């Protein structure tokens, strides 16, 4: 049964509970804050659906798309571009679905700004909640059944998630739908919800109020600053760039809070698995105006005919440049390369039991100034 899946395989996609006809599967968090499936043996009838549907237990069945068409792109709308974490591609595509009586499934922050969850957006307000990078694992329980209901109603549906969440949805549905579009992003790894909660909690204590807004990759200091903005209920603000913010340092430089399965990810690589469109940051792009490097440039991979046709319908919303995948990879090596497992992760999760977040990152990175 799925409760026996190893941590090196389980991605925490939470699809198996949606697939279980007896509602026998729930989730518990380990010491690192990652959830794993638990089976209620009283309810379980040994039907095997959870094993059959799990992509990580059936890696030989994972299918890949064709070689992608590659673009650099950004929204022509300046406000959209600046307020987005890359070039505004997700917002423009999502807006197209909302404008055409469709829906968008994606990840938003929880009410406490320390958690994340997958929801369905039916309007601009809920789409705005999905907009932007989150950088830690979202609670996707229930989203697969919700997407299936919307798809079978005939509505155009855009699903946006990690590569493993997209593949989980495709396994859950078990067949192609002409009105369903899969979108993923260039994923370095999934970070611990526990670690993110400790990060925000420490800032709340420092600033003396609860967080009321979190904006990772804020562009006040420019796209390449990787700045983290946290706004508090008392009006105070923390705005720290990649050289100052402990969350970014621990993640980007050392992979301190990475889920175990990400060290041997079955879903990164080329061609992409499942998805019609891949989006991300075009790090390392050459010969661009400094203004554009400040405002943000997206990379777009069109991995299927559906993806190409969709992008063509809204191409006038973007400034678009043709590129090759060889131009993308030097700045996005984690598209094809797994993060490296070290003893630092074990050290971090041992320290976080009794110490503030920043102290743990400092200790694990030797960055003690």
C-alpha positions in Angstrom: 0.0 0.0 0.0 1.0 3.6 -0.5 1.8 4.1 3.2 5.0 2.1 2.6 6.4 4.4 -0.1 9.9 5.5 0.7 10.9 9.1 1.4 13.3 9.0 -1.6 10.3 8.4 -3.9 7.3 10.2 -2.3 7.0 13.8 -3.7 4.2 14.8 -1.3 1.9 15.5 -4.3 -1.1 14.4 -2.2 -2.9 12.8 -5.1 -3.2 9.4 -3.6 -5.9 10.5 -1.1 -7.9 12.0 -3.9 -7.7 8.8 -5.8 -8.7 6.5 -2.9 -12.3 5.4 -3.2 -12.6 4.6 0.5 -11.0 7.8 1.8 -8.5 5.6 3.7 -5.5 7.9 3.1 -4.4 10.9 5.2 -1.1 12.6 5.7 1.2 13.2 8.6 4.3 15.4 8.7 7.7 14.2 9.6 10.3 16.1 11.7 11.3 18.2 8.7 7.7 19.3 8.1 7.1 17.3 4.9 3.9 15.2 4.7 3.7 11.6 3.8 0.7 9.3 3.2 -0.8 7.1 6.0 -3.3 4.4 5.3 -6.2 3.6 7.6 -6.2 -0.2 7.6 -9.7 -0.4 8.8 -11.0 1.5 5.7 -8.5 0.1 3.2 -9.9 -2.7 0.9 -6.5 -3.4 -0.8 -7.9 -2.2 -4.2 -4.4 -1.0 -5.2 -5.6 2.2 -6.8 -3.1 4.3 -4.8 -0.2 2.3 -6.1 -1.5 2.2 -9.6 -2.0 5.9 -9.8 1.3 7.0 -8.1 3.8 8.2 -10.7 6.7 7.7 -8.4 5.8 4.0 -8.1 5.4 3.7 -11.8 8.2 5.8 -13.3 8.4 3.6 -16.3 5.0 4.9 -17.3 5.9 8.6 -17.2 5.8 10.0 -20.6 7.7 13.0 -21.9 6.7 15.7 -24.4 8.6 16.6 -27.6 11.6 18.9 -27.7 10.5 22.4 -26.8 10.2 25.6 -28.7 12.1 28.2 -26.6 11.3 31.9 -26.1 12.4 34.7 -23.9 9.3 36.8 -23.2 7.8 39.4 -20.9 4.4 41.1 -20.6 3.9 44.3 -22.5 2.0 45.6 -19.6 4.5 47.3 -17.3 2.6 46.9 -14.1 2.1 43.2 -14.7 5.8 42.8 -15.5 7.1 44.6 -12.4 4.7 43.0 -10.0 5.4 39.5 -11.3 8.4 37.5 -10.1 9.7 36.9 -13.7 8.3 38.5 -16.8 4.5 38.2 -16.1 3.9 35.1 -18.3 1.7 33.3 -15.8 -0.6 36.2 -15.2 -1.2 36.9 -18.8 -1.9 33.2 -19.6 -4.1 32.8 -16.5 -6.0 36.0 -17.4 -6.7 34.6 -20.8 -8.4 31.6 -19.2 -10.5 33.7 -16.8 -11.5 36.0 -19.7 -12.7 33.0 -21.7 -14.9 31.4 -19.0 -12.1 29.2 -17.9 -10.5 28.5 -14.5 -6.9 28.3 -13.2 -5.6 25.9 -10.6 -2.5 27.1 -8.7 -0.8 27.8 -5.4 -1.5 30.7 -3.0 -0.3 31.6 0.5 -2.4 30.6 3.4 -4.2 33.1 5.6 -1.2 33.2 8.0 1.3 33.8 5.2 3.4 30.9 6.5 1.7 28.1 4.5 0.6 27.5 0.9 -2.2 25.7 -0.7 -3.6 24.9 -4.2 -6.9 26.5 -5.1 -9.0 27.1 -8.1 -9.3 30.7 -9.4 -12.5 31.7 -11.0 -11.8 35.5 -11.2 -9.1 38.1 -11.1 -9.0 38.4 -7.4 -8.3 34.7 -6.8 -5.9 34.6 -9.8 -4.0 37.4 -8.1 -3.5 35.2 -5.0 -2.0 32.5 -7.2 0.4 34.9 -8.9 4.1 34.8 -7.8 6.6 32.3 -6.6 6.2 30.5 -3.2 9.3 28.4 -3.0 8.0 25.8 -0.5 5.6 22.9 -0.8 1.9 23.6 -1.3 -0.9 21.6 0.3 -2.6 20.1 -2.8 -5.0 17.8 -1.1 -8.4 17.9 -2.9 -7.2 19.8 -5.9 -7.1 16.7 -8.2 -10.8 15.9 -7.7 -11.6 19.6 -8.0 -9.8 19.9 -11.3 -11.4 16.7 -12.6 -14.9 18.2 -11.9 -14.1 21.4 -13.7 -12.5 19.6 -16.7 -15.5 17.3 -17.1 -17.8 20.3 -17.0 -16.2 21.3 -20.3 -14.6 24.5 -19.0 -11.1 25.5 -20.2 -8.7 24.6 -17.4 -5.1 25.6 -16.7 -3.3 23.7 -14.0 -0.1 25.2 -12.7 2.2 23.3 -10.3 5.5 21.6 -9.9 6.5 19.0 -12.5 5.6 16.2 -10.1 2.2 17.7 -9.3 1.5 18.0 -13.0 2.4 14.4 -13.6 0.3 13.3 -10.6 -2.7 15.0 -12.1 -2.2 13.3 -15.4 -2.0 9.9 -13.7 -5.0 10.7 -11.6 -7.1 11.6 -14.7 -5.8 8.7 -16.7 -6.6 10.2 -20.1 -6.2 13.3 -22.2 -8.7 16.2 -22.1 -8.7 18.7 -24.9 -9.7 21.5 -22.5 -7.0 20.9 -19.9 -3.6 22.6 -20.2 -0.7 21.6 -18.0 1.9 24.2 -16.9 4.9 23.8 -14.7 8.0 25.9 -13.9 11.7 25.3 -13.7 11.9 23.7 -10.3 15.1 23.6 -8.3 13.5 21.6 -5.4 10.6 21.7 -3.0 11.3 23.3 0.4 10.0 22.4 3.8 6.8 24.2 5.0 8.2 23.9 8.5 11.3 25.8 7.5 9.3 28.6 5.9 7.0 28.9 8.9 10.0 29.3 11.2 11.5 31.9 8.8 8.3 34.1 8.9 7.8 33.5 12.6 11.3 34.8 13.4 10.6 38.0 11.3 7.3 38.5 13.1 9.0 38.4 16.4 11.7 40.8 15.2 9.2 43.3 13.8 6.6 42.9 16.6 3.6 42.1 14.4 2.0 39.4 12.3 2.9 39.1 8.6 0.2 40.5 6.3 2.0 40.1 2.9 4.9 38.0 1.6 6.4 38.7 -1.8 9.4 36.6 -2.7 11.5 37.9 -5.6 10.3 41.4 -5.1 11.7 43.7 -7.8 12.1 46.9 -5.8 15.9 46.2 -6.0 15.6 44.6 -9.5 14.9 41.2 -10.9 18.3 39.8 -10.1 18.3 40.9 -6.5 16.0 37.9 -5.5 14.7 40.2 -2.8 12.3 39.0 -0.1 9.6 41.4 1.0 7.5 40.8 4.2 5.0 43.4 5.3 3.7 43.4 8.9 0.4 44.4 10.5 2.0 47.4 12.2 3.1 48.9 8.9 6.8 47.9 9.1 8.5 46.1 6.3 11.5 43.7 5.8 13.1 43.9 2.3 16.3 41.9 2.0 18.1 40.9 -1.2 19.8 37.5 -1.9 23.0 38.6 0.0 21.0 39.6 3.1 18.0 37.2 3.4 18.5 34.0 5.2 15.8 32.1 3.5 17.3 32.8 0.0 20.8 32.0 1.3 19.9 28.6 2.7 17.8 27.7 -0.3 19.8 28.9 -3.4 23.3 28.3 -2.1 22.9 25.2 0.1 19.5 23.5 -0.5 19.1 23.2 3.3 15.3 22.6 3.3 15.0 20.3 0.4 12.5 17.4 0.3 14.3 14.0 0.1 12.8 12.9 -3.2 14.1 16.0 -4.9 17.7 14.7 -4.7 16.7 12.0 -7.2 13.8 13.8 -9.0 12.1 11.7 -11.7 10.3 14.8 -13.2 13.0 17.3 -14.1 14.9 17.0 -17.4 14.3 17.4 -21.1 12.0 16.8 -22.9 9.5 17.8 -20.1 7.1 15.3 -18.5 3.4 15.9 -19.1 3.3 19.7 -19.4 2.3 21.8 -22.4 4.1 24.9 -21.2 7.1 25.5 -18.9 7.9 28.9 -17.5 10.7 30.3 -15.4 13.4 32.9 -15.1 15.8 33.3 -18.1 18.8 33.5 -15.9 22.0 34.1 -17.8 20.4 35.5 -20.9 22.8 37.5 -23.1 22.7 40.9 -24.8 19.7 42.4 -23.1 19.1 46.0 -22.2 19.9 46.8 -18.5 16.3 48.0 -18.1 15.0 44.6 -19.1 17.4 42.8 -16.8 16.0 45.0 -14.0 12.3 44.4 -14.8 12.6 40.6 -15.4 12.7 38.2 -18.3 10.8 34.9 -18.5 11.8 31.8 -20.3 9.0 29.9 -22.0 9.2 26.3 -23.2 6.4 25.2 -25.5 6.4 21.4 -25.1 3.4 20.3 -27.1 1.2 21.3 -30.0 -1.5 22.4 -27.4 1.1 24.6 -25.7 2.2 26.2 -29.0 -1.4 26.9 -30.1 -2.3 28.4 -26.7 0.7 30.7 -26.7 0.0 31.8 -30.3 -3.5 33.0 -29.2 -2.0 35.4 -26.7 1.4 36.2 -28.2 0.4 39.8 -28.8 0.4 40.3 -25.0 4.2 39.7 -24.9 7.5 40.9 -26.2 8.9 37.6 -27.6 12.4 36.6 -28.6 13.4 33.2 -30.1 16.1 31.2 -28.3 17.5 27.7 -28.0 17.5 25.4 -25.0 21.3 25.5 -25.0 21.0 29.2 -24.1 18.7 28.4 -21.2 20.6 25.6 -19.5 23.7 27.5 -18.3 21.5 29.7 -16.1 19.0 27.0 -15.2 21.1 23.9 -14.6 18.5 22.5 -12.2 16.2 22.0 -15.1 18.3 18.8 -15.7 20.5 18.4 -12.6 19.4 17.4 -9.1 20.5 19.3 -6.0 23.2 17.6 -4.0 22.5 15.9 -0.7 24.9 16.9 2.1 25.0 16.6 5.9 24.0 20.3 6.1 20.3 19.4 5.7 20.4 17.0 8.7 22.2 19.6 10.7 19.6 22.3 9.9 16.6 20.2 10.9 18.3 19.2 14.1 19.1 22.8 15.0 15.6 24.2 14.0 14.1 22.2 16.9 15.7 24.6 19.4 17.0 27.6 17.6 15.8 30.6 15.5 15.8 30.1 11.7 18.6 32.6 11.0 20.9 31.0 13.5 20.3 27.6 11.9 21.2 28.8 8.4 24.3 30.6 9.8 25.5 27.5 11.6 24.9 25.3 8.5 26.6 27.6 6.1 29.5 28.8 8.2 28.2 32.3 7.6 28.6 33.6 11.2 29.0 37.3 10.7 
